Amino acid sequence: MRLSDILKLEHIKVPLEAKNKKDAIAELVQLLADAHEVKDAGVLLASVLEREATRTTGIGSGLAIPHGKCSGVDHLVVAIGKPETPIDFESIDGKPVNLIVLLASPPDQTGPHIQALARISRLMNVDTFKAAMRNATSSQQIYDAVVAQEAAM
């Protein structure tokens, strides 16, 4: 699975306006809703926030991957946001996040959902990719970095 197969430029927002975790998640859900990728934004938001309440998705190194499976979407979707200032996501390393990748899928698509989570993690293990994400100042730069890194893998 390639993230670039489901990621679209209009699913990326740089900078996010949100200043906290809940607002950042809501902003990314709305970004997907505005792109007509979501059946029910309220259901999706509730699902992701419920998942976030069980355990943080701030996985460290400045990255958070809030995600959920729900009836609010009918296909696997992804949105990426880079906050203007890092956001406290209660990350496992205690550091704020500067890149948020929201992932959602219908309840019956567990395989693709897990594959997408693994792909995001794999990408973020590449130092040059992490640097590109850190230095990106536009949605286009993030999109181009994802496409280029996946082409190189």
Residue, then its C-alpha position, 0 to 999 in steps of 0.5 A: m500500500r502506498l500512502s500517495d495512492i490515497l493522499k490528495l493535495e487538498h487533504i494537507k493543511v500547512p499550517l493548521e490553525a489549531k493550538n490543541k490536540k482536539d482542535a487539530i483532530a477536528e480541523l483535519v476531519q473538517l478538511l476531509a469533509d470539505a473534500h467530500e471524503v467523509k459520509d459523516a464528519g461528526v461520527l468520524l470526529a467522535s470515533v477518532l477522539e474516542r480512540e485518542a481517549t484510550r491511548t495517545t496517538g502521539i508516537g514520539s519524534g514530533l509525530a501523531i497519528p490519530h486514527g479511527k474506524c467508523s461508519g463515518v467514512d466508506h473508504l480509507v482516508v488520510a489527512i496531514g496537518k502541520p501546526e504553526t507551533p507544536i501541539d501537546f499531544e500527550s506523546i509517549d516521549g513527552k514532546p509536542v508534535n509538529l506533524i499530525v497524520l489522521l487516518a480513518s477507515p470503515p470498520d470492515q477495512t482492518g487490513p488496509h487500515i493497519q497497512a496504512l499505519a505501518r506505511i506512515s511509521r515506515l516513512m517516518n523512520v527515514d531521516t531524510f523524509k523526517a527532515a523534509m516534513r520538519n522543513a516543509t512550509s506548504s502543503q505541496q512540499i509535504y505532498d511532494a515529499v510523500v510521493a518522492q519517498e514512496a517512489a524511492m522505497 
